[in-house]
Amino acid sequence: MIELKNLDTVKGIGYTNNNEELYKRILIDFLGDYRDAIAKLRDLSLNDLESCHILAHSIKGLTAIIGSEILPPLFYEIELGAKENADDLNSRIDNVQEPFQTLIDELENLKLN
């Protein structure tokens, strides 16, 4: 079984009907698709709040599905901030940067293939 410090892998695998191979593919796809998500959110926060909102919403859901307890509420705050054009949107992105990067680093160091 896959063991990660920053994810509840039992919960994540449960979302795949206990298909560990599918879970691995989801993790690989997540890493490939979202490794630079924080930079994208920062860029979008400057000129495309709707896309920033959509990206934060997508990552919120995906991080929940892969078993993160910490990240979904942080991405929800970005989602809300983008929707409301909040003055503190950049600080909300700052709040998620470290825990998200920790997850990305852990996934990069994991041999999933």
C-alpha positions, 0 to 999 in steps of 0.5 A: 500500500502507498504510504504518504505523510501528507495524505490519508491514502486509505481514504484516497484509495477508498474513493477509487473503490479500493483500486490502488492502481487507479489511485496511483494513476490519479496521483501521477496525473495530479502531479503532472497537471498541478505541480505549478498550480501556485504560480498559475493561481498567482498569475490568474489572481492578477488578471483573470479572477474567474479562472483563478476561482475555477482552478482553486475549486478544481484543486480543492476537490482533487486534493480532497479526493486524493486524501488531503485533510489540510489543503481543501479548506485552504484552496476553498479560501482562495476560491472564495477570495477570487470569487469575491475579489478579496484584497487578501487573495495573495495572502490566501495563496501564500497560506497554501504554498508551503503545504501544497509544495510539501505534497508536490515534493512528497509525490515527486520523491515517491516512485509511482511508476 
